[in-house]
C-alpha cells in the first residue's frame, strides 16, 4: 500500500484541526494523494499560489475574516490559481449555498459528513481533468 504512486496533490483548507488530520490521513493512505493543509483562507490562498495543487478541498465556514466563498472567488480571480478545481466540503448544504459555490466556480459541493468513496471519485475526476487541461 505504501508503494502506490500518488494520484495527485490535494490542498485541504479547513479551520478544524481534527477534520484536517483525519481527512489528510485518509486521503494519503486510502486515496494515495499527496496532501497539503491550511487552517484559514489567507494561508490556503498562499499555498495554492506557491504549490499549485491538482485540486482543492475547501470548507465554507472559516475564521480570519474570509469564508470559503470569498476564498473560492479569490482563487478564481487569480490567474495563478484560476484553473485549480475546487470541491466545497462543508456542513453548510442549503440550496442557496450550493448554488453560490457552483456559480463561483466550484466543481461540486459536498455536505459533511460525506461519503469517502464519493469524495475519492470526485477528487480523482478533478485531478484527471486538471492534468488533461495542462497537457501540451
C-alpha positions in Angstrom: 0.0 0.0 0.0 2.9 2.4 0.7 4.3 1.8 -2.7 1.3 3.3 -4.6 2.1 6.2 -6.8 0.3 9.4 -5.6 -2.8 10.1 -7.6 -2.3 13.9 -7.2 -1.8 16.7 -4.8 -4.8 17.9 -2.7 -4.9 21.1 -0.7 -7.4 20.9 2.2 -8.5 24.3 3.6 -10.5 23.9 6.8 -10.3 25.5 10.2 -11.0 22.3 12.2 -7.7 20.6 13.1 -9.4 17.2 13.7 -11.0 17.3 10.3 -7.7 18.3 8.7 -5.8 15.4 10.4 -8.4 12.7 9.7 -9.0 13.8 6.1 -5.3 14.1 5.4 -4.7 10.6 6.8 -7.5 9.1 4.7 -6.5 10.9 1.6 -2.9 9.9 1.8 -3.3 6.3 2.9 -6.6 5.2 1.4 -6.7 7.6 -1.6 -3.0 7.8 -2.3 -2.9 11.6 -2.6 -0.2 13.9 -1.5 -1.9 16.3 1.0 -1.3 19.9 1.8 -3.3 21.7 4.5 -4.3 25.2 5.6 -6.4 26.3 8.5 -7.7 29.5 7.1 -8.3 31.3 3.8 -5.3 33.5 3.6 -2.9 30.6 4.3 -4.8 28.5 1.8 -4.5 31.1 -0.9 -0.8 31.4 -0.4 -0.3 27.6 -0.6 -2.4 27.4 -3.7 -0.3 30.1 -5.4 3.1 28.6 -4.4 2.4 24.9 -4.6 -0.4 24.8 -7.3 -2.1 21.6 -6.2 -4.2 19.4 -8.6 -7.3 20.1 -6.6 -8.5 22.0 -3.5 -11.0 20.8 -0.8 -12.5 24.0 0.7 -14.7 24.5 3.8 -17.1 27.4 3.8 -17.2 28.4 7.5 -13.7 29.6 8.4 -12.0 32.3 10.6 -9.8 35.3 9.7 -12.4 37.4 8.0 -12.5 35.2 4.9 -15.1 32.5 4.4 -14.9 29.7 1.8 -16.9 31.6 -0.8 -14.5 34.5 -0.5 -11.5 32.2 -0.8 -13.1 30.5 -3.9 -13.8 33.9 -5.5 -10.2 34.9 -5.0 -8.8 31.6 -6.3 -10.9 32.0 -9.5 -9.9 35.7 -10.0 -6.2 35.0 -9.6 -4.6 33.9 -12.9 -2.1 31.7 -11.0 -4.9 29.6 -9.3 -8.0 30.0 -11.5 -7.5 26.7 -13.2 -7.3 24.6 -10.0 -10.5 22.6 -9.5 -12.2 23.3 -6.1 -14.5 21.0 -4.3 -16.5 22.5 -1.5 -16.8 20.3 1.6 -19.0 21.9 4.3 -21.6 21.4 7.0 -23.5 24.1 5.1 -25.6 22.5 2.5 -28.6 24.8 1.9 -29.6 25.1 -1.8 -28.6 28.8 -1.9 -25.1 28.0 -0.6 -24.7 25.1 -3.1 -25.8 27.4 -5.9 -23.3 30.1 -4.8 -20.5 27.6 -4.7 -21.2 26.3 -8.2 -21.7 29.9 -9.6 -18.3 30.9 -8.2 -16.6 28.1 -10.0 -16.6 25.0 -7.6 -16.8 21.7 -9.4 -19.1 20.3 -6.7 -20.4 21.0 -3.2 -20.3 18.1 -0.8 -22.0 18.3 2.6 -20.3 17.0 5.8 -20.4 14.2 6.7 -19.7 13.0 3.2 -19.2 9.5 1.7 -15.4 8.9 1.5 -15.7 6.8 -1.7 -17.7 9.6 -3.4 -15.1 12.1 -2.3 -12.3 9.9 -3.8 -14.2 9.6 -7.1 -14.7 13.4 -7.3 -11.0 14.1 -6.4 -9.7 11.6 -9.0 -12.0 13.0 -11.7 -10.9 16.6 -10.8 -7.2 15.6 -10.9 -7.7 13.9 -14.3 -9.4 16.8 -15.8 -6.9 19.3 -14.4 -4.0 17.3 -15.8 -5.6 16.8 -19.2 -6.2 20.5 -19.5 -2.5 21.1 -19.0 -1.1 18.6 -21.5 0.6 20.0 -24.5 
